[in-house]
C-alpha cells in the first residue's frame, strides 16, 4: 500500500483536477477535441478489469483519447478482516487522473453518493459502506479518518455527466419517469460542484443516480433535458456485459464477466447501431 500521507496528497490533487477539468461547465464536461472516447461500465473495485481497460485505452499512445470510468467502490474482493478492497481502485484512478488530468474522467455513481450522505447500501444483507471503511482501516490504520476525508473530497469533486461532440451524454443513470415528470431539477447540472447540491434521498441528485428506467419515452425526455441524442449509462446489471433497452440508450457493465466497454469516435455523427458496433468485451 502507498504511504498514507502520500496517498492523501494524490487524492486531493486529483480532486482539484476533477474540479478544473477542461470543458467542465457546472457538473457536466463537454468533450470537444477528443478523437475518441472509451466508456466503461460499473467497476465496483474490479482491479483486473480496470487494468485491462487501461491496456485497451493506451492513453500514452493515443493523446486525443478520453477515458470515462464509473462506480469504483463497493466490490466483492475482501481483506482477511472482511474489509472491502475497492478503495484500491479509488487510489489508482486518483493517480491516473494526476497523470492525465484532461483526459481521465470519473463519474459520480450512487455508491459514491452513499459515502457522501452516509446512507448505507445493503447487498446480501451486508452494509457495503461498513466494509468500505473496514478496508481503509486494514490498509491505512491510524490514518483511516484522514484518508476517508480525502476520499469524500474526491467524490464531491466528481462530474455528473459528460457530453461528447456528437451529442452522446454519459452519466451513471437517469431519473425514472415519475421523477422526470414531477420535481426533477436539472439545475444540478449547472451547480459548481456536488457539494452545492442536496444529497437527500428525495433530491434530484439521488433521482439521477438511483433511477432505473429503460423506457424509451423516459430516455428521450432525459436526452432532451441534457441536449443529447444518445445516452450511455451504467447502474443496471447486464448479464451479457451490455444491453440496449431502447433506441437511444446503451448500458454498460464492467463489474462481472462478461464485461463490456465502448470505444467510439467523437468527431462525427453517430447512431445507436454504430455505437453498439463499437462495444467490446474485456
N, C-alpha and C positions, 0 to 999 in steps of 0.2 A: 504494500500500500504506500502511496506517496506520503511525504511529511505533511501532517495536518495543516500547519501554517502555510506551507507552500500551496497546498490544495485550496485553502480558503482564498489565497491571493488569486489563483487561477479562476476559481468560480466567480469571484467578484469582478474580475476583469472581463470574463465572458458576459456577465450581466450588463456591464457597460457597453460592450459591443452589440448585444442584442438590442439595447435601447437606441443605439445610434446607427443601426444597420442602414446603409444607403437604400433609398427608396421607401423607407418607413414613413407612413402617414398615419398618425394615430396608432392603432394596434394592427394595421394591415401593411404589408410590404408589397410594393409594386415592383415586379421583376421586369425590367425593360430590355437591358442589353444582353442578357444571357443567350447563349446559343441553344442550350437545352437545360432541362430540369429533371432531376431524379427525385421521385417522391416515394417514401417508404410508408408502410402501414405501421400500426402499433407494434412497438418492440418489447415492452414490458421486461426490460432487463436482459434480453437475449443477446449476450455478447458475441456469440458465434455468428448470428445473423447480421449484427452490426459490422463485424469485421468483413463479412462477405460483401455487404453494401459498400464499404469503403473500397474494397478491391474492384467492384464493378464501377464505382463512381470515378476512380482515378483522377481525383481533383488536381493532383500535381501535373498530370499530362493534359488536362482539359481546363484551361484557365477561364473559359467562359461558361462553365457548367455550375449549376447551383444544386445543392443537396438539401432536401426537406425531410426532417425527422419528426416523429411524434410519439407521445405516450412512452416515456422511458422507464418510469418507476413501476414498482409492484409486480414482481415476477415470481417464477417458481423456484429459482435457484437459491438455496439457503446455506447459511453458515451452520457449523455444529450447534451453536446456541439457538438455532431456529430463526435467526435474523435474515432478512432479505438482502441479497447481494446487488439488487438493481441500482443502488447508489453508485456502483462502479461505472455504470453506463452514463450516469449524470457527470461523473468525473471526466470520462473520456470525451464526451460531447463538449464539455466546457473547454477542454484543451484543444479540441478540433476547432471550435469557434474562435479561439485565440489565434490559431494558425491560419484560418481562412475566414476572417471576420465579415467579409462582404458576401460570402457565398454559402455559408452553412446556416441553416435555419431550423429552429426547434419550436414547434407549435405547442401552445398550452393545451393540455388534454384534461379530461375530467379527473384522472387520478392525480395529476399535479395540483389541480384545483383542490382536491380533498386534503392535500398537505398544507394548502394556504388557509382554508376555512375550518380545518380541524374536524371535518365531518368524516367519520370512518366509513370505509368501503369494505363490505363483507364478501369474501369469496370462500365458499365451502364452510361457512361459519367462522372463518378466521378474519381478524381485523388486519387488513393489509398495511394500514398506517402504523400499527404497533410493530409489525415485522420489519417495516422500513426503518423505524427508529432503532430497533434491536440490531439491525445490520450495521448502521452507522456506529453504534456503541462497540460492536465487535471490532470494527475496522479502526476507529479513531479514539476509543477510550475516553480519557478525560476531556478531549476536545469535541466531544459529541455535540454539546449545545451550540458551540460556536460554528461547527460545520453545518448543523441543521439550519441555523440562521442564515448562513451564506446560501444554502440551497433555496430557502424561501425567497431571498432577494433575487435569486436567479429566476425562479418561477414567476415572480412579479414582473420581471423584465420581458417576458416572452410575448411574441405577437400572437394574435388570434387567427390570422389568416394571411395568405399570400395570393396576389392576383398576377397572373402571367400576362405577357404582352398579347397573347392570342386568347385572352379572356377565359382562362381556366382559373377558378377560385378553389384554393386548397385550404381546408380547415378540418379540425378534428371531427366535427359533426355539424348539424344544424338543427334548429328547433322543430319540434313536431307541429303538426298543422294547428292544433288548438292554441299553441303559444304564439305562432306567427300571426294568427288572426286576432289574438286578444293579449296585447300587452308587451310583445317583444319590442325592445327599444334598440334600434340599430345604431344609436349614438355610441354604443360601446365600441364600435369600430373607429370612432373619432377621438376617444379618450387618449390622453398622452401615454398611459400605461395601465396595466391591470390593477395596480394599487389605487386607481381612481374610480374603480368600478365596484359596485356592490357584489359581495361574494355569497350573498344569502341564497338559500335554496329556491326561493320564489323569484329570483332575479334573472335578468336577461342573459348574463354570463353563464349561469347554471343551465338555462334552457338551451343555449348554444352548444355547450359541451356535453350535455347528457341526452340530448334529443335522439331518438331512434325512429326515423320515419323515412322510408324509401319510396313513398308515394310520389308519382310524377308531378301532380299538381303542387304538392308541398315543395318539392325540389325546385320547380320553376319559379315559385313565389320567392324562395330564398335567393335563387340566382339573380332575379330581378333586383332584389334589395342590394346585393353585393356587386351589381354590374358585371355579371358573368354569363357565359353561355354554357359552360360545363362545370361540374363540381367533382372534386376528388376529396374523399373523406376517409376516415378510419372508423374507430369506435365499435363497429359491429363485427363480431367474429365471422370469418369466412372459411369454411371447411376446405375450399379449393384454393385459398390464398387471396382471392379477389372475387368480386361479383359486380354486376351492373343491374340494380333493381329497377331502373327506369331509363328513358332515352337520353338523359343528360348527366348521369352520375356514375362514377367508378368508386368502389370501396376497396381498400387495400388492407391486408393483414400480414404483418411480419412477425407475429409473436409465436407462431407454431409452424408446423410443416404440413403441407407445402406453404411457403411464404412467398409473397409476390411484391414487386415494386414496379414502378412505371417510369421509364426514361423517355421523355418526349421533347420534340423541338418547340422552341419558344417564339420563333420569329415569323412563322406562317400560320394562317388559319388552320384549325384542326377540328375534326368531327369526333364524336364518341367512338365510331368504328375505328378511326385511325388511332385514337387514344388507346383503345383496347389492343390494337396490334402492337403497341409498344410495351405492353405488360410482359414482364419476365419473372421466372421462378428463381429463387435463390438456390 
